Amino acid sequence: MDQVQLLTVEDSFQISGQGLVVLPDFPSPPSNWRGGSEMATVVKPDGSRLTAHLNLFTAHFNIRDPQVPLEKRWRIVPTFPDLQREDVPIGSQVLVSASVVEAIKRAN
């Protein structure tokens, strides 16, 4: 299966029970796509690669300011449930199937 770049990791943090959250996140697409689990390839800055499960689920951010638009409240949050920060250093590229990238781009 051909994979394309979804993102370049700008930051990351661990959440207990969720795994490694990587940033950037994305606006939720206007379609019925709700995400799911995907096999991703992580290309580290040193060129090494690893394959891991990537979860892409829509999350709601509880922002109290009524002026904040919906695309800031509903986000697609990429998480690696089985990885740690040292597994996905800043600057790593995350590759997934082209269909996932296309679905996410519809929101941008």
QUIHUSUL-V675042 format. One record per helix or strand. SS is the DSSP state (H for helix, E for strand). FROM is the first residue (numbers start at 1). TO is the last residue. Records with the same first field share a line. If there is no record, write none. Layout:
BEGIN
SS = FROM-TO + FROM-TO
END
This chain:
BEGIN
E = 3-8 + 11-15 + 19-27 + 35-43 + 49-60 + 74-80 + 93-97
H = 70-73 + 85-87 + 98-105
END
